[in-house]
Amino acid sequence: NNELLNSQNVRILQGTGRLTGTHSVEATLVDGSTETLQADTILLSTGSRPRIPEWCAPDGVRILTTRDAYPPPEIPEHLTIVGSGVTGVEFVHMFSSLGSKVTLIVSRQHVLPDKDPEVAYELEQNFIERGVKLLKGARSTSIERSGDSVVVRCDDGRIVESSHALL
C-alpha cells in the first residue's frame, strides 16, 4: 500500500543497486539516472532460489516452484507443499488464506525444524485450525502429473493427490 509506505517515509526505487561503501549504496534507476543513498544500516535481501530435487520436474502449471507461485497461474483447489521451513510455512498461510485446501509434507517431527519447538507447535496448531493437513515424518520421493492432478509419494508409503504441488 503506497499510502502506508509514504506515511512511514519509505521510498521505493526501481532499478539496481551496488554497495559503494560501508554506509552507501549507488542506485541505478530504470530511467538510467543514478542516486547515491546514505544509511546507518544497509540490509541486503537477495531472495532465495528453490531447491529442485532430481526426482521432480516442475512444469510451472501444476508442479510449481516458489518462483511460479508469485502469482500462481491459478489459485489451487488443493495444494501439496513440499518443505516445512520458513518459506514453506509462508506459502501455507498464503494459500490457506486464499481458500486452497493445503497439505504440508513435514519431513521431520515438526515444522520449522531449526527453530524453537514451542513456536513450531503453536504454528502447527494454527495450521490445524485452518484445516491444513500435516504429514509428519514423511519425505517426498516423487511428484508426478496425472491428468489434472498431481501425485506426491513419500518414503513411508503415504501418497497425496492434489490439484497442484509446490516445492
C-alpha positions as CSV (number, residue, x, y, z in Angstrom):
1,N,0.0,0.0,0.0
2,N,1.8,3.2,-1.2
3,E,-0.1,5.4,1.2
4,L,1.1,3.4,4.2
5,L,4.6,3.4,2.9
6,N,4.5,7.1,2.2
7,S,3.2,7.8,5.7
8,Q,6.3,6.0,7.1
9,N,8.7,7.9,4.8
10,V,9.5,4.8,2.8
11,R,10.7,5.5,-0.8
12,I,10.7,2.7,-3.4
13,L,13.3,3.0,-6.1
14,Q,13.1,0.7,-9.1
15,G,16.4,-0.3,-10.6
16,T,19.6,-1.9,-9.4
17,G,21.9,-1.1,-6.5
18,R,25.5,-1.7,-5.6
19,L,27.4,-1.1,-2.4
20,T,29.8,1.8,-2.7
21,G,31.0,1.9,0.9
22,T,30.1,0.8,4.4
23,H,27.2,3.2,4.6
24,S,26.4,4.0,1.0
25,V,24.6,2.4,-2.0
26,E,24.5,3.7,-5.6
27,A,21.1,3.0,-7.2
28,T,20.8,3.0,-11.0
29,L,17.2,3.7,-11.7
30,V,15.2,2.3,-14.6
31,D,15.4,5.6,-16.4
32,G,19.2,5.4,-16.4
33,S,19.8,8.0,-13.7
34,T,21.8,7.2,-10.6
35,E,21.3,8.2,-7.0
36,T,23.7,7.7,-4.0
37,L,22.0,6.7,-0.8
38,Q,23.5,7.0,2.7
39,A,22.3,4.9,5.6
40,D,23.4,3.9,9.1
41,T,22.5,0.3,8.3
42,I,22.1,-1.4,4.9
43,L,20.2,-4.6,4.6
44,L,20.8,-6.8,1.6
45,S,17.8,-9.0,0.8
46,T,18.9,-11.2,-2.1
47,G,15.9,-13.5,-2.2
48,S,16.2,-17.3,-2.5
49,R,16.3,-20.0,-5.1
50,P,14.1,-23.0,-5.0
51,R,15.8,-26.3,-4.4
52,I,14.6,-28.8,-7.0
53,P,15.3,-32.5,-6.3
54,E,16.4,-34.7,-9.2
55,W,13.2,-36.7,-8.9
56,C,11.0,-33.8,-9.7
57,A,10.3,-31.8,-12.9
58,P,8.4,-28.6,-12.2
59,D,6.2,-27.6,-15.1
60,G,5.0,-24.2,-13.9
61,V,1.4,-25.2,-14.3
62,R,0.6,-27.9,-11.7
63,I,4.1,-28.6,-10.2
64,L,5.3,-25.3,-9.1
65,T,8.4,-23.7,-7.5
66,T,8.2,-20.7,-5.3
67,R,9.0,-18.5,-8.3
68,D,5.9,-19.9,-10.1
69,A,3.7,-19.0,-7.1
70,Y,4.1,-15.2,-7.2
71,P,1.5,-15.1,-8.5
72,P,0.4,-18.6,-9.2
73,P,-1.1,-19.5,-12.6
74,E,-4.4,-20.1,-10.8
75,I,-5.5,-20.5,-7.1
76,P,-5.1,-24.2,-6.4
77,E,-8.1,-26.1,-5.3
78,H,-5.8,-28.4,-3.2
79,L,-2.1,-27.6,-2.9
80,T,0.5,-30.0,-1.5
81,I,3.5,-28.1,-0.2
82,V,6.8,-29.9,0.0
83,G,9.1,-28.2,2.5
84,S,8.2,-27.1,6.0
85,G,10.9,-24.5,6.6
86,V,10.2,-20.7,6.7
87,T,9.3,-20.4,3.0
88,G,7.0,-23.5,3.1
89,V,5.1,-22.2,6.1
90,E,4.7,-18.8,4.5
91,F,3.0,-20.4,1.5
92,V,0.8,-22.5,3.8
93,H,-0.5,-19.2,5.3
94,M,-0.9,-17.6,1.9
95,F,-2.7,-20.3,0.1
96,S,-4.9,-21.4,3.0
97,S,-5.9,-17.7,3.3
98,L,-6.8,-17.7,-0.4
99,G,-9.1,-20.6,0.1
100,S,-7.0,-23.5,-1.1
101,K,-7.1,-26.8,0.8
102,V,-3.5,-27.3,1.8
103,T,-1.4,-30.4,2.7
104,L,2.1,-29.9,4.1
105,I,4.7,-32.6,3.8
106,V,6.9,-32.3,7.0
107,S,10.0,-34.5,6.7
108,R,10.9,-34.1,10.4
109,Q,8.8,-34.2,13.6
110,H,7.6,-30.6,13.3
111,V,7.6,-27.6,11.0
112,L,10.5,-25.1,11.2
113,P,12.9,-27.9,12.3
114,D,15.7,-25.5,13.2
115,K,13.6,-23.1,15.2
116,D,12.0,-23.0,18.7
117,P,9.9,-26.2,19.1
118,E,7.3,-24.2,21.1
119,V,6.9,-21.8,18.3
120,A,6.6,-24.7,15.8
121,Y,3.9,-26.3,18.0
122,E,1.8,-23.2,18.1
123,L,2.2,-22.7,14.3
124,E,1.1,-26.3,13.7
125,Q,-2.0,-25.8,15.9
126,N,-2.8,-22.7,13.8
127,F,-2.4,-24.8,10.7
128,I,-4.7,-27.5,12.0
129,E,-7.3,-24.8,12.9
130,R,-7.1,-23.6,9.3
131,G,-7.8,-27.2,8.1
132,V,-4.2,-27.8,6.9
133,K,-3.3,-31.5,6.8
134,L,0.2,-32.2,8.1
135,L,2.1,-35.3,7.0
136,K,4.8,-35.5,9.7
137,G,7.9,-37.7,9.3
138,A,7.3,-38.1,5.6
139,R,9.9,-37.3,3.0
140,S,8.7,-36.8,-0.6
141,T,10.3,-39.2,-3.1
142,S,8.4,-38.3,-6.3
143,I,6.0,-35.7,-7.7
144,E,4.2,-36.6,-10.9
145,R,1.4,-35.2,-13.0
146,S,-1.6,-37.5,-13.5
147,G,-4.0,-35.6,-15.8
148,D,-5.4,-32.6,-13.9
149,S,-3.9,-34.0,-10.6
150,V,-0.5,-34.2,-9.0
151,V,0.6,-37.2,-7.0
152,V,3.2,-36.8,-4.3
153,R,4.7,-40.1,-3.0
154,C,6.5,-40.3,0.3
155,D,9.2,-42.6,1.6
156,D,6.8,-44.1,4.2
157,G,4.3,-45.2,1.6
158,R,1.9,-42.3,2.1
159,I,0.5,-40.7,-1.1
160,V,-1.2,-37.3,-1.5
161,E,-3.2,-36.5,-4.6
162,S,-4.0,-32.8,-5.1
163,S,-4.6,-30.3,-7.9
164,H,-1.1,-28.7,-7.5
165,A,2.2,-29.2,-5.7
166,L,4.7,-26.6,-4.6
167,L,8.4,-27.1,-3.9
